[in-house]
Amino acid sequence: MGENIANLLGAVFEAFRAELYARDRSGLRSSQLRYLTLVPDDGVRVGDMAALASMSKAGAGQFAAALEEQGLVEMLTDPADSRAKIVRRTDAGRRIASNALSAVAEIEAAWSASIGAERYTAMRAALEEIAGLSQTPSPAEPNAASSAPQTPAV
């Protein structure tokens, strides 16, 4: 049967990441780009961002702090709860997120043209279905949220 699925998915992700880096000049890692593209325009609490990004609250806070240091997000006190922080993209963060999403669309269009639109659409549908089967946190990330809404991201 050839390569196992983990190796195949890893190879596809590495190809995706290489193409993303060829198009994106922000210098951010793919994980940082993904986080940045998931932040809603009106901002989101760090705890809710953890659910969106399927990561722990601590991890979501660390990503936000690192992106804040780079001027890509700002962390504001939630007016409804002074203990909570809201993450919101800055203008620079919005530009980078928009560019990253455009790069992803370009990559998808190129891959679709390469293997054919019908096969690409079927592959995407299968991946979405498989991703939907696993809506529980992995043992490695026990605090990851399982009911996060599906949002397009890098």
C-alpha positions as CSV (number, residue, x, y, z in Angstrom):
1,M,0.0,0.0,0.0
2,G,3.0,2.3,0.1
3,E,3.6,5.0,2.6
4,N,1.5,5.2,5.8
5,I,-1.0,8.0,6.1
6,A,1.1,9.9,8.7
7,N,4.1,10.0,6.3
8,L,1.8,11.1,3.4
9,L,0.1,13.8,5.4
10,G,3.5,15.0,6.7
11,A,4.9,15.2,3.2
12,V,1.9,17.1,2.0
13,F,2.1,19.5,4.9
14,E,5.9,20.0,4.2
15,A,5.1,20.8,0.5
16,F,2.4,23.2,1.6
17,R,4.7,24.9,4.1
18,A,7.4,25.3,1.5
19,E,5.0,26.9,-0.9
20,L,3.6,29.1,1.8
21,Y,7.1,30.3,2.8
22,A,7.9,31.0,-0.9
23,R,4.9,33.3,-1.1
24,D,4.9,34.8,2.4
25,R,7.6,37.3,3.4
26,S,6.5,37.9,7.0
27,G,9.1,35.6,8.6
28,L,6.5,34.0,10.8
29,R,6.3,30.3,11.3
30,S,3.3,28.5,9.8
31,S,1.9,27.9,13.3
32,Q,2.0,31.7,14.0
33,L,0.4,32.5,10.6
34,R,-2.4,30.0,11.4
35,Y,-3.0,31.6,14.8
36,L,-3.0,35.1,13.3
37,T,-5.5,34.1,10.6
38,L,-7.8,32.6,13.3
39,V,-8.1,35.8,15.3
40,P,-11.5,37.3,14.5
41,D,-11.5,40.9,13.3
42,D,-13.3,42.1,16.4
43,G,-11.0,40.1,18.7
44,V,-11.4,37.1,20.9
45,R,-10.7,36.1,24.5
46,V,-7.5,34.1,24.9
47,G,-9.5,31.2,26.3
48,D,-11.8,31.2,23.3
49,M,-8.8,31.6,21.0
50,A,-7.5,28.3,22.5
51,A,-10.7,26.6,21.3
52,L,-10.4,28.2,17.8
53,A,-6.8,27.1,17.5
54,S,-7.3,23.7,19.2
55,M,-4.6,24.4,21.7
56,S,-4.3,24.9,25.5
57,K,-5.2,28.2,27.1
58,A,-1.5,28.6,28.1
59,G,-0.4,27.9,24.5
60,A,-2.9,30.4,23.1
61,G,-1.6,33.0,25.6
62,Q,2.0,32.3,24.7
63,F,1.3,32.7,21.0
64,A,-0.6,35.9,21.6
65,A,2.3,37.3,23.7
66,A,4.8,36.5,21.0
67,L,2.7,38.1,18.3
68,E,2.1,41.1,20.5
69,E,5.9,41.6,20.9
70,Q,6.0,41.7,17.1
71,G,3.2,44.2,16.9
72,L,0.8,41.9,15.1
73,V,-1.8,41.6,17.9
74,E,-2.7,43.6,20.9
75,M,-3.9,42.2,24.2
76,L,-6.6,44.2,25.9
77,T,-8.4,43.8,29.2
78,D,-11.9,42.4,28.6
79,P,-14.4,45.1,29.8
80,A,-16.8,42.4,30.9
81,D,-14.2,40.6,33.0
82,S,-11.0,42.4,34.1
83,R,-9.2,39.0,34.6
84,A,-9.6,38.0,30.9
85,K,-7.6,39.3,28.0
86,I,-8.9,39.9,24.5
87,V,-6.6,39.3,21.5
88,R,-7.1,41.5,18.5
89,R,-5.0,41.9,15.4
90,T,-3.3,45.2,14.7
91,D,-3.3,46.7,11.2
92,A,0.0,45.0,10.5
93,G,-1.4,41.7,11.8
94,R,-4.5,42.1,9.5
95,R,-2.3,42.7,6.5
96,I,-0.1,39.6,7.2
97,A,-3.2,37.4,7.9
98,S,-4.8,38.6,4.6
99,N,-1.6,38.0,2.7
100,A,-1.3,34.5,4.2
101,L,-4.9,33.6,3.4
102,S,-4.3,34.8,-0.2
103,A,-1.2,32.6,-0.4
104,V,-3.2,29.6,0.8
105,A,-5.8,30.3,-1.9
106,E,-3.0,30.5,-4.5
107,I,-1.5,27.2,-3.3
108,E,-4.9,25.5,-3.4
109,A,-5.6,26.8,-6.9
110,A,-2.2,25.5,-8.1
111,W,-2.8,22.1,-6.5
112,S,-6.3,21.9,-8.0
113,A,-4.9,22.7,-11.4
114,S,-2.1,20.2,-10.9
115,I,-4.3,17.2,-10.0
116,G,-7.6,18.3,-11.5
117,A,-10.4,20.2,-9.8
118,E,-12.6,17.1,-9.3
119,R,-9.8,15.1,-7.6
120,Y,-8.8,18.1,-5.5
121,T,-12.4,18.7,-4.4
122,A,-12.8,15.1,-3.5
123,M,-9.5,15.1,-1.5
124,R,-10.6,18.2,0.4
125,A,-14.0,16.7,1.2
126,A,-12.3,13.5,2.5
127,L,-9.9,15.5,4.6
128,E,-12.7,17.6,6.0
129,E,-14.7,14.5,6.8
130,I,-11.7,12.8,8.5
131,A,-10.9,16.0,10.5
132,G,-14.5,16.0,11.7
133,L,-14.2,12.5,13.0
134,S,-11.6,13.5,15.5
135,Q,-13.3,16.2,17.6
136,T,-11.7,15.2,20.9
137,P,-8.4,16.5,22.2
138,S,-5.3,14.4,21.6
139,P,-3.6,12.9,24.7
140,A,-0.7,15.2,24.0
141,E,-2.9,18.2,24.3
142,P,-5.4,17.5,27.1
143,N,-6.6,21.1,27.3
144,A,-7.3,21.5,23.6
145,A,-10.9,22.4,22.9
146,S,-13.0,19.9,21.0
147,S,-15.9,22.0,19.9
148,A,-14.2,24.9,18.2
149,P,-16.0,26.2,15.1
150,Q,-14.3,25.4,11.9
151,T,-12.7,28.6,10.6
152,P,-10.5,28.9,7.5
153,A,-6.9,29.3,8.5
154,V,-3.4,28.8,7.3
